[in-house]
Amino acid sequence: MKATHYYWPAAGWTIIILFLTLSPGKDIPDVSFLDKVPDFDKVVHAILFSGFVVLWSFGILKQKNAFRSSTVW
């Protein structure tokens, strides 16, 4: 039995990142108070891609553990 269900959160997050990064900038609403936060775009990118790494790492780790515990030697 494959433990691919551990990848669903990571796949969903990947789709969200793709949607947000491929949308034109003019479609994103302008929020004036966020312009006053220095390097706000860098913080957003760090959060997006940190979540990406954490979710994919979690999926890989859980899948390896699921296969390891189901293997009978």
N, C-alpha and C positions, 0 to 999 in steps of 0.2 A: 504494500500500500504506500503510495507516494504521499509525502507530507507537504504538498504544495499549498495548502491553505495558510501556511505561515507567511506566504508571499503576498497575500491579498492586501494587507495594509500598505506594504511597500509599493505594490503596483498602483493602488489608488493614489498614493502620494505622488508617484511618478506622473500619473495622468494630470493631477492638479498642477504640478510644476510645469509640465509641457503646455497646458492651457494658459497658465499665467505668463510664461516666458514667450510664447508665440503670439499672444494677443498684441495688437497694435497699441502703442502708448496713448493714442488719442481716445481709446475706448476705456481707459482707466480713469476714474473720476479724480479730479484735482482736489486735494485736501490741503488747505492753506497752513494749518498748524504743523503738519508734518514737514513742510519746507523749512521750518525753523530748527528742526532736529539735525545736528550735524551728522553727515554720513548715514542718514537713515536708510538709504538704499543698500548700503553694505551690511547693515544689521539685518535687514529683511532677507538678503541673499544668504547670509550666514545661517539664519534660522531655517530657511527653506532647504538648503543643501545639507545642513547638519541633520535635520529630520530624515532626509533622503538616505544618508549614510547609516544612521541608527536603525531605521526600519529595515533596510536591506541586510544589514549585519545581523539583526535579530532574526530575520527569516532564515538566513543561511545557518546561523547557530542552532536555532530550534529544529531545522530540518536534519542537520547532522546528528543532533541528540536523539531525534525521533528514530532515525535509522539505526543508530548505535544501540538504543535500548530494545529495538525490535529484532535485532540480529541474535540468533541463537548459535553459539559455538560449542 
